[in-house]
Amino acid sequence: MRRKVVKVLKILLLVMLVAGGVVGWRAFRLGNTAYKSYQHLRYLLESGESIEGEAADDVLSDNYLRSLFGDNPELVERLKTVVDLGMATDANLKLGSVSLMVVTYRKGDDGAISDAAIYAVGGFPEPKSRRLGFHSTGYFRTELDPQMWLTGNALMNLLGRDIIVFCEEEKAEAHMELLFDMLQGRIMPLAQKIAEAPLHYAIVFPTPGELAPPNMRRNLQTVIIKGRMDGDQGETDVLLVSPSYRASMQTYSLTRDMFTLARIVFHDHFGGYIKEEIWGKMDDVWWAREYVELIDATQLVQEQVLVSGKVEYNRAKNNALLKTVERACRDIAMQKSYLLASDLPWEFAYRTKDSPTTGYWSEPHRWGPEWPLGEEGVPTPGSIAAAAERERLRAEKEAERQRQKESPPSTQPAGEPVRTI
């Protein structure tokens, strides 16, 4: 009997050692990947190097667009049309390079594609077209001080110095205004566009290995993020393409561990959960909680050489994503402002806090899960319905109180049964 107990204990100890070894190896690999990612990104930023990207003539070619959006032939034709228009405007665009491509379009009730546009980030040789192209070199040269190299200028140099917009000729001015507002940290124009009709988008990194840490550089060929966002809902699909099945398995394992690490950061570091206090429940870091729920809802799948992730979310998560973009762009845009004022950032923010137009927490830049989409920003069908439901409940409670107030008090003594004839 004793030998059996010892044998069982040895087996359990062996299982625990193996499990601990596996967990320890995964933790070490994840930590090593995160550290190398940080070192690699820091080197790129401090050295001022740029991602080379892929040749614009290849990324914007018919075959490449067909490989990305082959399931939507009408979208491919629309994109080919706007690309051909842009290339005809300035043939030098073919000599540039693309490190990031953002595709946006609308889809009608009948499925027809409209307002297709491509925002190509990279390096282009002196684009001539001011109508179809936005040259960010000139913008950031006037908006950012040279001492701000490690912030906005470095990030722009990392992805590329130019942003070229390919779109329909009659929509060029609207896309340029939207892009300018985004770079100035104004998110409301984009929110209004989303509230009007669902916005479909795709974000493509043609050469993701240049941003990836060394141990993942050979495992990634292309990163594609597709999604749709309307006033009350959104959905996103992430596709990671690897050169082989083995590389895809490693990418899947590391990506899953990174999701776990991100959840720990948002949940524990930022306090992204509802706290039970003596005075009641407290949801003070709502955006971190929304990110935790977003991570928990993401479904990650590995199949052959593909690693895909899919998630659907609500209006509050839409606002968390939009305000993440808004705050990042707004911080960059304000750096020049407080540098010119010779104030420290917090002094500048405090001095302008009461300004209705320029304060960091001013009226046009509210905080909370109901802005920019919702009751405090652009009304959506969901927020309008929620407000109507609250008003209905309030009216019912008020009517019940009024009815109780007008009804005569009962004269029946307490505890005495009611007699009926």
Secondary structure by P-SEA (a helix, b strand, c coil): caaaaaaaaaaaaaaaaaaaaaaaaaaaaaaaaaaaaaaaaaaaaaaccccccccccccccaaaaaaaccccaaaaaaaaaaaaaaaaaccccccccccbbbbbbccccccccccccccccccccccccccccccaaaaaaacccccccccaaaaaaacccbbbbbccccaaaaaaaaaaaaaaccaaaaaaaaaaccccbbbbbccccccccccccccccbbbbbbccccccbbbbbbbbcccaaaaaaaaaaaaaaaaaaaaaaccccccccccccccccccaaaaaaaaaaaaabbbbbcccbbbbbbbbcaaaaaaaaaaaaaaaaaaaaaaaaaaacccaaaaaaaaccccccccccccccccccccccccccccaaaaaaaaaaaaaaaaaaaaaaaaaabbbbcccccbbbbcc
